[in-house]
Amino acid sequence: MYQQHWESALGRLVEGATKSALITSDADPTVAKYIFWWPLYRDGDTVYVQNQMLHYDQLPRPFSILDPWKSIHERRTVTPGRSANLRLEN
């Protein structure tokens, strides 16, 4: 499963998508509360990778393993020494 998912996720970026994600732990959303994944953000020729624990109960819509891209938040950066105010929109 991982190989097919990762090939699809990376292919999205090659084809021009600005966001994708690599799922690093597979968990059934009907029984698990979160997954670990690496959201990928393409900016020109650069791809930024974040390590993230995605909590299902903090999403505005149910998580879909077949279309996980809809659950990727916008990329946010934090200046060292400053805290980030992160808020999820419904």
Secondary structure, DSSP 8 states (H G I E B T S, - for coil): -HHHHHHHHHHHHHTT-SEEEEE-S---TTT-SEEEEEEEEEETTEEEE--EEEEGGGSSS---TTSGGGG--------TTS--------
